[in-house]
Amino acid sequence: MPVVPEFKTFDLWGSSASTVPNKLWEDISMEFVVGSPECEGFDAIRVVVDRLSKMWHFIPCHTTIDALGLAELFLREVVHLHGLPLTIVSD
């Protein structure tokens, strides 16, 4: 049986990630996809998924991205379109 990684939940406003979301883009999950061939200079993809609608953003990035770069990417590609989520689930 495969081992399932334990998820870390970042609760920004006091809600619970284990509950069903009430509004679009209120609760999201984020993952990195790495190991794919380089495309247009990018070697990783940041995947952001709305937990209610299952809508997603595939954001090209680099495996060497730091925390500041990741925060800027998140603000530019997700927050400006959907607002700040209440919870973020990531591994």
DOTORMI-248946 format. One record per atom (N, C-alpha, C, O): atom name; x, y, z; residue number from 1. Coordinates in pm, 1 decimal. Layout:
REM DOTORMI-248946
zadren / X / Y / Z / bafi
CA / X / Y / Z / NUM
...
***
This chain:
REM DOTORMI-248946
zadren / X / Y / Z / bafi
N / 85.4 / -117.3 / 0.0 / 1
CA / 0.0 / 0.0 / 0.0 / 1
C / 90.1 / 123.8 / 0.0 / 1
O / 183.5 / 132.3 / 79.8 / 1
N / 62.1 / 221.6 / -90.8 / 2
CA / 145.0 / 342.0 / -94.4 / 2
C / 125.5 / 428.0 / 29.6 / 2
O / 18.3 / 429.5 / 90.2 / 2
N / 229.3 / 498.1 / 65.2 / 3
CA / 223.9 / 587.8 / 180.1 / 3
C / 168.8 / 722.2 / 133.8 / 3
O / 219.5 / 780.3 / 37.8 / 3
N / 66.3 / 771.5 / 200.7 / 4
CA / 6.2 / 900.1 / 168.1 / 4
C / 71.9 / 1006.4 / 254.2 / 4
O / 75.6 / 993.5 / 376.6 / 4
N / 124.8 / 1113.3 / 190.5 / 5
CA / 190.5 / 1216.6 / 271.7 / 5
C / 90.9 / 1288.7 / 360.6 / 5
O / -26.2 / 1303.4 / 325.8 / 5
N / 138.3 / 1333.1 / 474.5 / 6
CA / 53.8 / 1409.3 / 566.0 / 6
C / 46.5 / 1553.4 / 518.2 / 6
O / 149.2 / 1613.8 / 487.4 / 6
N / -73.9 / 1609.1 / 511.9 / 7
CA / -92.0 / 1744.2 / 462.8 / 7
C / -84.6 / 1843.6 / 576.9 / 7
O / -126.6 / 1815.3 / 689.1 / 7
N / -30.6 / 1960.1 / 546.4 / 8
CA / -26.0 / 2069.5 / 642.2 / 8
C / -134.3 / 2168.9 / 603.1 / 8
O / -145.2 / 2205.3 / 486.0 / 8
N / -213.7 / 2213.0 / 698.3 / 9
CA / -319.6 / 2309.1 / 672.4 / 9
C / -281.2 / 2442.4 / 732.5 / 9
O / -246.0 / 2451.0 / 850.1 / 9
N / -288.3 / 2547.0 / 650.6 / 10
CA / -260.7 / 2681.5 / 696.6 / 10
C / -394.1 / 2752.6 / 709.1 / 10
O / -453.9 / 2790.6 / 608.5 / 10
N / -440.8 / 2770.7 / 830.5 / 11
CA / -571.9 / 2829.0 / 857.6 / 11
C / -553.8 / 2977.9 / 882.6 / 11
O / -503.8 / 3018.1 / 987.7 / 11
N / -595.0 / 3060.5 / 785.0 / 12
CA / -568.3 / 3203.2 / 793.6 / 12
C / -671.6 / 3280.3 / 874.4 / 12
O / -638.0 / 3382.6 / 934.1 / 12
N / -798.8 / 3233.4 / 878.3 / 13
CA / -904.8 / 3312.3 / 939.7 / 13
C / -992.1 / 3233.0 / 1035.7 / 13
O / -1102.4 / 3277.4 / 1067.5 / 13
N / -947.4 / 3118.7 / 1082.5 / 14
CA / -1022.8 / 3045.3 / 1183.2 / 14
C / -1119.7 / 2943.0 / 1128.8 / 14
O / -1200.1 / 2889.1 / 1204.8 / 14
N / -1114.8 / 2913.9 / 997.9 / 15
CA / -1201.2 / 2809.2 / 943.5 / 15
C / -1124.6 / 2677.4 / 942.3 / 15
O / -1004.8 / 2674.3 / 970.4 / 15
N / -1192.6 / 2570.8 / 910.5 / 16
CA / -1129.6 / 2439.1 / 910.8 / 16
C / -1123.8 / 2384.1 / 769.0 / 16
O / -1224.4 / 2385.0 / 698.0 / 16
N / -1007.0 / 2336.4 / 727.1 / 17
CA / -990.7 / 2282.0 / 592.5 / 17
C / -1063.8 / 2149.2 / 576.7 / 17
O / -1081.2 / 2102.6 / 464.1 / 17
N / -1106.5 / 2087.6 / 684.8 / 18
CA / -1177.5 / 1960.7 / 674.7 / 18
C / -1325.9 / 1979.1 / 646.5 / 18
O / -1395.6 / 1881.5 / 618.8 / 18
N / -1375.1 / 2101.2 / 652.8 / 19
CA / -1515.6 / 2127.8 / 622.7 / 19
C / -1533.2 / 2153.7 / 473.9 / 19
O / -1436.5 / 2181.5 / 403.0 / 19
N / -1656.5 / 2144.6 / 427.5 / 20
CA / -1686.6 / 2173.1 / 288.0 / 20
C / -1686.5 / 2324.0 / 267.9 / 20
O / -1753.2 / 2395.8 / 342.5 / 20
N / -1612.9 / 2373.6 / 168.5 / 21
CA / -1609.4 / 2518.1 / 144.8 / 21
C / -1747.8 / 2571.9 / 106.7 / 21
O / -1829.6 / 2500.3 / 49.0 / 21
N / -1772.4 / 2698.3 / 139.5 / 22
CA / -1900.9 / 2761.3 / 108.9 / 22
C / -1895.5 / 2848.1 / -15.7 / 22
O / -1996.2 / 2861.9 / -85.2 / 22
N / -1780.3 / 2907.0 / -45.6 / 23
CA / -1767.4 / 2998.7 / -158.1 / 23
C / -1647.8 / 2959.1 / -243.8 / 23
O / -1553.6 / 2895.4 / -196.6 / 23
N / -1653.7 / 2998.2 / -370.7 / 24
CA / -1542.6 / 2970.5 / -461.3 / 24
C / -1415.3 / 3039.5 / -414.1 / 24
O / -1419.0 / 3153.7 / -368.1 / 24
N / -1304.3 / 2970.5 / -425.5 / 25
CA / -1170.7 / 3019.2 / -394.0 / 25
C / -1154.3 / 3061.7 / -248.5 / 25
O / -1064.6 / 3139.6 / -216.3 / 25
N / -1240.4 / 3011.0 / -160.5 / 26
CA / -1228.7 / 3034.7 / -16.4 / 26
C / -1127.5 / 2937.4 / 45.2 / 26
O / -1052.2 / 2973.2 / 135.8 / 26
N / -1127.2 / 2814.7 / -5.3 / 27
CA / -1035.9 / 2710.2 / 41.0 / 27
C / -964.5 / 2653.0 / -80.9 / 27
O / -1028.6 / 2609.2 / -176.4 / 27
N / -830.4 / 2653.6 / -77.0 / 28
CA / -754.7 / 2606.6 / -192.0 / 28
C / -650.2 / 2504.9 / -149.1 / 28
O / -614.8 / 2495.7 / -31.6 / 28
N / -601.9 / 2429.4 / -245.3 / 29
CA / -486.4 / 2342.9 / -222.9 / 29
C / -379.6 / 2380.7 / -323.7 / 29
O / -410.1 / 2425.6 / -434.1 / 29
N / -254.4 / 2362.3 / -285.1 / 30
CA / -142.1 / 2397.3 / -372.4 / 30
C / -41.9 / 2283.4 / -373.9 / 30
O / -15.1 / 2220.8 / -271.3 / 30
N / 13.1 / 2257.5 / -491.7 / 31
CA / 113.0 / 2152.7 / -511.5 / 31
C / 218.6 / 2201.8 / -610.1 / 31
O / 192.1 / 2290.0 / -691.8 / 31
N / 338.4 / 2144.0 / -601.7 / 32
CA / 440.4 / 2161.9 / -704.1 / 32
C / 445.4 / 2036.4 / -788.4 / 32
O / 440.9 / 1925.8 / -734.7 / 32
N / 454.8 / 2051.5 / -920.2 / 33
CA / 479.5 / 1940.0 / -1010.8 / 33
C / 618.4 / 1962.7 / -1068.6 / 33
O / 643.7 / 2063.4 / -1134.7 / 33
N / 708.1 / 1868.0 / -1043.0 / 34
CA / 846.2 / 1878.7 / -1091.7 / 34
C / 883.0 / 1750.3 / -1163.8 / 34
O / 812.5 / 1649.8 / -1154.5 / 34
N / 992.9 / 1754.8 / -1234.6 / 35
CA / 1040.6 / 1634.9 / -1303.0 / 35
C / 999.4 / 1627.5 / -1448.4 / 35
O / 1037.0 / 1532.9 / -1517.6 / 35
N / 924.1 / 1723.5 / -1496.5 / 36
CA / 887.0 / 1727.5 / -1637.6 / 36
C / 1000.0 / 1792.2 / -1716.5 / 36
O / 1082.6 / 1863.5 / -1659.4 / 36
N / 1004.4 / 1768.2 / -1846.6 / 37
CA / 1107.2 / 1835.7 / -1927.8 / 37
C / 1088.5 / 1986.9 / -1924.2 / 37
O / 976.7 / 2036.7 / -1910.8 / 37
N / 1198.7 / 2058.4 / -1936.4 / 38
CA / 1192.6 / 2204.2 / -1935.8 / 38
C / 1114.1 / 2252.9 / -2057.1 / 38
O / 1129.9 / 2201.2 / -2167.7 / 38
N / 1029.6 / 2352.8 / -2034.7 / 39
CA / 947.9 / 2409.2 / -2142.0 / 39
C / 951.0 / 2560.9 / -2131.3 / 39
O / 911.6 / 2616.7 / -2028.9 / 39
N / 997.1 / 2627.3 / -2235.3 / 40
CA / 1006.9 / 2772.7 / -2239.9 / 40
C / 1082.9 / 2828.5 / -2119.6 / 40
O / 1050.6 / 2936.3 / -2069.8 / 40
N / 1183.4 / 2755.1 / -2073.6 / 41
CA / 1266.7 / 2800.1 / -1963.0 / 41
C / 1216.9 / 2762.9 / -1825.3 / 41
O / 1287.2 / 2786.6 / -1727.1 / 41
N / 1098.3 / 2705.6 / -1814.0 / 42
CA / 1041.9 / 2667.1 / -1684.3 / 42
C / 1060.6 / 2517.5 / -1662.4 / 42
O / 1049.0 / 2438.3 / -1756.0 / 42
N / 1089.9 / 2478.7 / -1536.2 / 43
CA / 1111.1 / 2337.5 / -1506.3 / 43
C / 1018.8 / 2285.1 / -1395.9 / 43
O / 1038.1 / 2174.1 / -1346.3 / 43
N / 917.8 / 2365.7 / -1357.0 / 44
CA / 821.9 / 2322.7 / -1254.5 / 44
C / 687.5 / 2389.9 / -1282.3 / 44
O / 679.4 / 2488.0 / -1356.2 / 44
N / 583.2 / 2335.4 / -1222.1 / 45
CA / 449.5 / 2392.0 / -1233.2 / 45
C / 390.6 / 2400.9 / -1093.3 / 45
O / 391.2 / 2303.0 / -1018.6 / 45
N / 340.3 / 2517.7 / -1058.3 / 46
CA / 268.3 / 2535.6 / -931.9 / 46
C / 120.3 / 2517.2 / -964.4 / 46
O / 64.9 / 2591.0 / -1045.9 / 46
N / 56.7 / 2419.9 / -901.7 / 47
CA / -84.0 / 2390.4 / -926.2 / 47
C / -164.5 / 2441.2 / -806.9 / 47
O / -138.2 / 2402.9 / -692.9 / 47
N / -262.2 / 2527.2 / -833.3 / 48
CA / -349.7 / 2581.7 / -729.6 / 48
C / -491.9 / 2540.8 / -765.9 / 48
O / -539.2 / 2569.9 / -875.8 / 48
N / -561.1 / 2472.3 / -672.3 / 49
CA / -694.4 / 2418.1 / -699.7 / 49
C / -794.1 / 2471.2 / -596.8 / 49
O / -768.6 / 2467.7 / -476.5 / 49
N / -908.3 / 2520.6 / -646.3 / 50
CA / -1018.6 / 2558.8 / -558.7 / 50
C / -1085.0 / 2429.9 / -510.9 / 50
O / -1123.6 / 2346.8 / -593.1 / 50
N / -1098.8 / 2411.7 / -380.5 / 51
CA / -1150.8 / 2286.8 / -325.2 / 51
C / -1300.2 / 2269.0 / -349.3 / 51
O / -1348.6 / 2156.0 / -344.3 / 51
N / -1374.8 / 2375.3 / -375.0 / 52
CA / -1518.9 / 2363.8 / -398.2 / 52
C / -1549.5 / 2328.3 / -543.6 / 52
O / -1619.5 / 2230.6 / -570.2 / 52
N / -1498.4 / 2405.8 / -636.0 / 53
CA / -1533.3 / 2388.6 / -777.5 / 53
C / -1436.1 / 2298.2 / -852.9 / 53
O / -1467.3 / 2251.1 / -962.3 / 53
N / -1319.2 / 2273.9 / -795.2 / 54
CA / -1210.7 / 2199.5 / -859.7 / 54
C / -1151.9 / 2275.3 / -978.6 / 54
O / -1083.0 / 2216.2 / -1061.8 / 54
N / -1178.7 / 2405.1 / -986.9 / 55
CA / -1112.5 / 2488.8 / -1087.8 / 55
C / -965.3 / 2499.8 / -1048.0 / 55
O / -931.8 / 2490.9 / -929.9 / 55
N / -877.7 / 2519.1 / -1146.7 / 56
CA / -735.7 / 2518.4 / -1117.0 / 56
C / -662.0 / 2625.5 / -1195.0 / 56
O / -710.3 / 2678.4 / -1295.1 / 56
N / -542.3 / 2655.2 / -1144.7 / 57
CA / -444.9 / 2737.1 / -1216.5 / 57
C / -317.3 / 2654.2 / -1225.2 / 57
O / -269.4 / 2603.8 / -1123.7 / 57
N / -262.1 / 2639.7 / -1344.4 / 58
CA / -130.1 / 2581.2 / -1365.3 / 58
C / -35.8 / 2697.9 / -1391.6 / 58
O / -48.8 / 2767.2 / -1492.5 / 58
N / 58.5 / 2719.4 / -1301.2 / 59
CA / 146.2 / 2835.8 / -1309.4 / 59
C / 289.7 / 2788.2 / -1332.0 / 59
O / 347.7 / 2724.9 / -1243.7 / 59
N / 348.0 / 2817.6 / -1448.6 / 60
CA / 486.2 / 2775.7 / -1471.6 / 60
C / 581.8 / 2851.0 / -1380.0 / 60
O / 565.5 / 2970.6 / -1356.1 / 60
N / 682.0 / 2779.1 / -1328.9 / 61
CA / 781.6 / 2841.6 / -1241.0 / 61
C / 910.3 / 2760.1 / -1247.6 / 61
O / 924.1 / 2670.0 / -1330.4 / 61
N / 1002.5 / 2792.7 / -1160.7 / 62
CA / 1132.1 / 2724.0 / -1154.6 / 62
C / 1144.5 / 2648.8 / -1022.5 / 62
O / 1088.3 / 2690.2 / -921.1 / 62
N / 1217.8 / 2539.0 / -1024.4 / 63
CA / 1238.4 / 2463.2 / -900.8 / 63
C / 1322.7 / 2540.6 / -800.1 / 63
O / 1324.5 / 2506.3 / -681.9 / 63
N / 1391.2 / 2642.6 / -844.4 / 64
CA / 1476.9 / 2721.3 / -755.3 / 64
C / 1404.9 / 2841.9 / -696.1 / 64
O / 1469.2 / 2926.4 / -633.8 / 64
N / 1273.5 / 2852.1 / -713.7 / 65
CA / 1197.8 / 2966.6 / -662.7 / 65
C / 1207.9 / 2972.8 / -510.1 / 65
O / 1199.1 / 2869.9 / -443.2 / 65
N / 1226.2 / 3092.2 / -455.3 / 66
CA / 1234.8 / 3108.2 / -310.2 / 66
C / 1098.4 / 3150.7 / -255.2 / 66
O / 1002.7 / 3166.2 / -331.0 / 66
N / 1090.1 / 3169.4 / -124.8 / 67
CA / 962.4 / 3200.4 / -59.9 / 67
C / 905.5 / 3333.6 / -108.2 / 67
O / 784.9 / 3344.8 / -130.4 / 67
N / 990.9 / 3434.4 / -124.8 / 68
CA / 944.0 / 3564.1 / -172.1 / 68
C / 890.7 / 3554.0 / -315.1 / 68
O / 786.1 / 3610.8 / -346.9 / 68
N / 961.7 / 3482.6 / -400.0 / 69
CA / 917.7 / 3463.3 / -537.4 / 69
C / 787.0 / 3387.2 / -544.7 / 69
O / 701.1 / 3418.6 / -627.1 / 69
N / 771.4 / 3287.5 / -459.4 / 70
CA / 647.5 / 3209.7 / -455.8 / 70
C / 530.6 / 3295.4 / -407.9 / 70
O / 420.0 / 3284.0 / -460.7 / 70
N / 554.0 / 3381.1 / -308.4 / 71
CA / 448.9 / 3470.7 / -259.7 / 71
C / 408.1 / 3569.6 / -368.0 / 71
O / 289.1 / 3594.9 / -386.3 / 71
N / 504.8 / 3625.9 / -440.0 / 72
CA / 473.9 / 3718.7 / -548.4 / 72
C / 396.6 / 3649.0 / -660.2 / 72
O / 302.2 / 3705.8 / -715.2 / 72
N / 436.0 / 3527.3 / -693.6 / 73
CA / 367.6 / 3448.5 / -794.7 / 73
C / 223.0 / 3421.0 / -753.8 / 73
O / 131.8 / 3433.7 / -835.5 / 73
N / 202.1 / 3383.8 / -628.8 / 74
CA / 68.6 / 3355.9 / -576.1 / 74
C / -19.5 / 3481.1 / -579.7 / 74
O / -135.9 / 3474.4 / -619.3 / 74
N / 35.9 / 3594.2 / -538.6 / 75
CA / -40.9 / 3719.9 / -541.3 / 75
C / -77.2 / 3760.2 / -683.9 / 75
O / -190.4 / 3800.1 / -711.3 / 75
N / 19.5 / 3749.4 / -773.9 / 76
CA / -0.6 / 3792.2 / -911.9 / 76
C / -96.5 / 3701.4 / -988.7 / 76
O / -177.1 / 3750.1 / -1068.0 / 76
N / -88.7 / 3570.6 / -966.1 / 77
CA / -163.3 / 3475.7 / -1047.8 / 77
C / -294.9 / 3428.1 / -985.8 / 77
O / -384.1 / 3384.4 / -1058.5 / 77
N / -308.8 / 3435.7 / -854.4 / 78
CA / -428.7 / 3381.2 / -789.3 / 78
C / -505.1 / 3487.6 / -710.9 / 78
O / -624.0 / 3508.5 / -734.9 / 78
N / -438.2 / 3554.8 / -617.8 / 79
CA / -505.9 / 3648.3 / -528.4 / 79
C / -568.3 / 3764.4 / -605.2 / 79
O / -678.6 / 3807.6 / -571.4 / 79
N / -501.3 / 3815.3 / -706.6 / 80
CA / -557.9 / 3930.1 / -779.0 / 80
C / -684.2 / 3891.2 / -856.3 / 80
O / -765.8 / 3978.0 / -887.4 / 80
N / -701.6 / 3763.0 / -887.7 / 81
CA / -822.4 / 3717.1 / -957.6 / 81
C / -934.2 / 3676.2 / -862.7 / 81
O / -1051.6 / 3701.3 / -889.9 / 81
N / -897.5 / 3612.9 / -750.5 / 82
CA / -996.9 / 3549.8 / -664.3 / 82
C / -1000.4 / 3601.6 / -521.6 / 82
O / -1089.5 / 3563.8 / -445.6 / 82
N / -907.8 / 3685.6 / -483.0 / 83
CA / -899.1 / 3732.4 / -344.9 / 83
C / -819.2 / 3635.4 / -259.0 / 83
O / -779.4 / 3528.6 / -305.6 / 83
N / -796.3 / 3672.2 / -135.7 / 84
CA / -719.2 / 3590.7 / -42.0 / 84
C / -805.4 / 3477.8 / 12.5 / 84
O / -914.1 / 3503.1 / 64.4 / 84
N / -758.5 / 3352.5 / 1.5 / 85
CA / -838.0 / 3240.3 / 52.3 / 85
C / -838.2 / 3235.8 / 205.0 / 85
O / -752.2 / 3294.7 / 270.5 / 85
N / -936.6 / 3164.9 / 260.2 / 86
CA / -941.5 / 3144.7 / 405.3 / 86
C / -845.1 / 3036.4 / 449.9 / 86
O / -779.9 / 3049.4 / 553.5 / 86
N / -835.9 / 2928.8 / 371.2 / 87
CA / -744.6 / 2819.7 / 406.9 / 87
C / -664.7 / 2776.9 / 284.2 / 87
O / -711.5 / 2785.2 / 170.7 / 87
N / -541.9 / 2730.7 / 311.1 / 88
CA / -454.4 / 2677.5 / 208.7 / 88
C / -403.2 / 2543.1 / 256.1 / 88
O / -344.4 / 2533.5 / 363.8 / 88
N / -424.8 / 2439.3 / 177.1 / 89
CA / -375.5 / 2306.1 / 210.7 / 89
C / -260.1 / 2276.0 / 115.1 / 89
O / -274.5 / 2288.6 / -6.5 / 89
N / -145.6 / 2236.2 / 171.0 / 90
CA / -28.5 / 2207.3 / 91.2 / 90
C / 50.1 / 2093.7 / 155.9 / 90
O / 38.4 / 2069.9 / 276.2 / 90
N / 128.8 / 2024.9 / 77.2 / 91
CA / 212.2 / 1920.1 / 137.0 / 91
C / 353.0 / 1968.4 / 159.7 / 91
O / 436.8 / 1893.2 / 209.3 / 91
***
